[in-house]
Amino acid sequence: MTSSFQSYTSMLSIKDISPAAQNNITTQFILLDKGRVATEGQSKTCLALVADETATVHFQFWGEECDLFKPGDIIRLTNGIFSYNRNHLLLRAGKRGSIEKAGEFTMTYVETPNISEMQWVPDPNNSKKYVQEAVISPYSRIFPPML
């Protein structure tokens, strides 16, 4: 017997996300820190540090998203993308994805590793996938840990 719930995309842990040019990432994370708002052309952007219980990653907010979320918010990303933007590896909703607030403050998370701070190379066994080659920094260089 098959379940009618099989069409739902399963949640990925941040540690299991790899770069790809497709909007297929569904995950949930807590917003740890947010940088200042910048303007790129006609759009506002804002870089943030987000985490779950497995890893951290840099997340890019666009437009009104910059003002809607604050540190401590738990965010659900649906059909997101993890790819390079201006030579930085970022997780973002993109044009086809969406983000929504799913809660506040009650989520277990780790501060390392940061998958945006890893060097990725094409998988020799599958040219459509990337694999981790090296760790550039265990922590975010944009949002350094408080010591």
N, C-alpha and C positions, 0 to 999 in steps of 0.2 A: 504494500500500500504506500503511495507517495503522499507526502505532505504538501499542502497548499502554500506552505511558507518557504519552499525551496527557492522561490524566485527572489527572495530578499538577499542582498549582498551581505556577506559576513564581514564583521568588523576586523580590520587588520590591526595588529600591534605596530607601533611605530618602528620597532626594530626589524620588522618584516617588510617594510616599505623599501622599494628600490626605484631608481630613476627610470622613467618611461615617458614616452610622448603620448600618453593616453589618460583620459579622465576616468579612472576606475578605482580610486582609493576611497574606501569608507572606513572611518576611524573616529575615535573619540579621545579628547585630550583636555588637559587643564592649561589655561593661559598663565604662564609664570611671570613674564615681563614683556613690556611693549615699548618700542622705540618711538621717536618723534615722527610726526606725520610729515611726509615729503610730497612734492608734486612731480609727477611724471607726465609731461604733456598736459592733457586735460584732466587727468585722474589723480586723486590722492592715493598714496600708498603708505603702509606702515608695516615695519618688520617686527616680529614678535618671537619670543621663545616659548614653545609649548612642549608638553611632556605627557607621557603615560607611565605605566609601571615598568616599561621595558627600555625606554630611550627618550631622548629629546630631539627636536628638530626646529629649524627656523621656519616660521609661517609668515606668509605675506597676505595682509589684508588690503583690499582695494575699495576705493570710494567710501561709501557710507559705513562699510564694515569697520573702518578705522575708529569710528566714534561709538559703535554699538557694543564693543566688548572691552572688558577691563580685567586686570590680573585677578585670578581667583575664579573666573568664569570657566565652566566646563562646556566645551564646544563639540558638537557632532559635525563632522565633515562627510558629505556624501558626494561621490563621483569627483573627488579631488585629483590633483595632479602633482607629482613630485618631479621637478625638472629644473634645468638651469635658467636663470633670469639674470642678465647682466653679470655673468660669471659666478653667480652664487646659486647653490643648490637649495631650492625652497619648496616647501609644501604650500599649496594654495587651492582655493576652490576653482579658479579658472572660469572660463565663460560657461562651461556646462555643469559645473558643480555648485554646491550650496553649503552654507554653514548656518547652524542654529545653536542658540544657547540651550544646553541640556541640564544645567544645574549650576551650583556654586560650591566651591571650597572643599567638597568631600570626595577627594580622589587621591589614591595613592600614586606617587610618581617618583621617578629617579632623575638625577641631574646629569648623568653620563651613562652611556655614550651619546654623543650628538651626531646623528646620521648626516647632518648637513656639513659636518667637519670631517668627512671621510672622503678618500679618493676612490672613485668608482671607475671601472673599466668594462668594456664589452665582455660578456660571457663568451669564452671560446667555444662553448658547446651550443650556444643559442644567441645569435646576433641581435635578437630583439630584446635581450635582457642585459642588465648590468650586475656586476658583482663587486663587493668591497675589495679593494686592493691594499689600502693603507689608511691608518688613522692620522689625519693632519693634526688634530687636537682633540683630547678626550672631552673637553668642555667647549661651550660656545665662545668664540673669540669676539663676537659682537656683544654678547651679554655675559661678561666674565663672572664667575661665582664670587659671592661675598666671602671674604676670609676673616 
